[in-house]
Amino acid sequence: MSLSKRSVEMLLDLVEIKISYMDVADREDARDLQVLERAREELRSLTETATAMAPMPRRAGRPRLAAA
């Protein structure tokens, strides 16, 4: 199962909000922060991959001939 680009962007926003509100008080919090930062990078790479793999629009020109 794959996620839509919109879903990945929403998850990325949620992770970034969670990171911005984190208050690191102990080792467990520091580990959680590292996991969230790693998740943010993975989500960013997914959005970059989706953008890079987006189909190129057809260039304008003569219409193709229908195969007989």
N, C-alpha and C positions, 0 to 999 in steps of 0.2 A: 504494500500500500504506500502510495506517495502522497505528500502534502501539496496543496496548491500554494502558489506564490503568496497569495493573500494570507493564508494560514501561517506560513513561515514568518511573514512580516509581523503578524499579530503576536506570535510566540516570541519573536525577537524583541518587540516592544515590551512585553510582559517581563522578560528576563532582564532587560535594561532597567525597568522600573524597580524590580526586586533588588538589583545590584545597588541602585542609587539609595535605597532605603536601608540597606544592610548596616548594622552596627556590629563590627567584629569585636567580640569580647573575649573569646577563647579560641583554642585550636579547632574545635568543631565548627565554629563560625567561619574561621579562616579557610577550612576545607570546603565548606559550602560555597564560599565566595569563589574559590578556585574552580569548583564544578560549574557554577553559574557563568564564570568568564569563559570557560571552555565551551559550554553550551552556546554562548553568544557567538563565539568564533565559528562554531559548526553551523549555526543558523545563518550567519553572514555568508559563509561559503556556499550554502544552499541557494541563497538568493542570487549570488553572483553566478552560480552554475545555471540557474534558471534563466537569468538574463542572457548569458552567453549562448544558451541553447535555443533561445527564442527564434522562431522561423523568420527568415529574412523576407521582407515584402517583395512581391514580384515587381520587377522594373516595368515601367510603361514601355510600350512598343507595339509592334504588330501582334494581333491575336494569333494564337497557335492554330494550325490547321487540324481539323478533326481527322482522326485515322479512319480509313475506310474499311 
